Amino acid sequence: MTGTPIMLAAALLALLLQDSTIIDTLVRNLRADALEVREQAHRSLLAIGPQVAPALRRALDKGDAEFRI
């Protein structure tokens, strides 16, 4: 897995603390203009695992086109 140490540390911290604030920030970063930021957020969310599902559902419920499949 590749990524900046900060994003990977954020993923680890969210995993350990199950911190919804960090997870919500990563979900918002999926909409960032910068490709690298989006990719890092994606990798971090994958590393955190299933506990990101509620935050992703909230993003879908908001009707954000970026989260539509």
ABEGO torsion letter per residue (X at the ends): XBEBAAAAAAAAAAAAAGBAAAAAAAAAAAABABAAAAAAAAAAAAAAEAAAAAAAAAAAAAGBAAABX
